[in-house]
């Protein structure tokens, strides 16, 4: 049984690799009580899957637009997930 209200997958574009974006995203997500993962993609984007309360997921999506120092986000595509076997923590996937 899932204890979260909302799950999304977000793809973040711009200068988001080589600026510790995944480490930053993991820290932000854990601080919000989210579970999921974040990974670099071969096209230079970053994908994050996350689940949690509606408010926490919405807050994280807004934070993805900001990113860590050095990041320059140009686009964030968000897709709501109707079902997903979310992990029990938030990790960086290689």
N, C-alpha and C positions, 0 to 999 in steps of 0.2 A: 504493500500500500504506500502511495506517495504522500508525503507530508507537506508538499509544496502546492501552491496555488497556480503558479505560472511557470512555463518553460519556454525558452526561446533559443534560437541559434542566430548569432550576429556575425557578419563578415565585415571587417574593418579595413578600409583602404586608405592609402596615403603613405607617409613615411612612418611605418609602424614596426619595421624589423630593424634590429641593430640599435634600438633605443630602450631596451629592457621593457618593452610593452607587455610581454607575457608575464614577467615577474610582477610588474605593477598591477596588471589585471587580476592576477591571482590574489594579491594582497587586498585589493579593493573588494573583490568578491567575497573573500573570507570575512572581511570586516562587516559586510552586509549580511552574512549568514547564508550565502548562496552555496550550492553544490554544482559541480560541473567540471569543465576543462577548457583550456585555451591552447591553441597551437598555431605555428607559422604555416603558411601555405606557399607552394612553389611559385606563385605569381607575385609574391611580395606582400600579400594581405595577411591578416590574422583572423582566425575563426574562433569564436567562443560559444560554447553551449553552457547554459546556466539555468538553474531552477531554484525557486524560492517563493517568498511571498510576492504578491503583485507589486507592492511598493518597492521592495528590494530589487526586483528584476528591472522595474522601470528606472530606478535610480542608477543601476549599473549601466543600463543602455545609454543614459545621458552622460555618464562618466566616460564611456567608451569614446565619445566624441572629443573629449579633452585629452586623455592619455597622460603619460608621464612627460617630464621635461625632455625636449628633443623630438617628441612625436609631432607629426603634422597630419591630422586626420582629414581626409577629403570626402569620405562617404562611409556610412554605416547602413548595411542592409540587414533588416531584422525579420525573421520568420518565426511565427509562433509554432510551437510543437504541441500536437495534440496528445501524443504519448511518447515517452522516452524513459528508458530504464536508467535514471540518473545515478551517478556514483554517490558515495556517502561523504565525499569531501570535494575540494576544488583543486585540481592538479594542472600542471603543465604537461601537455602531451608532446612528445618529440616525433 
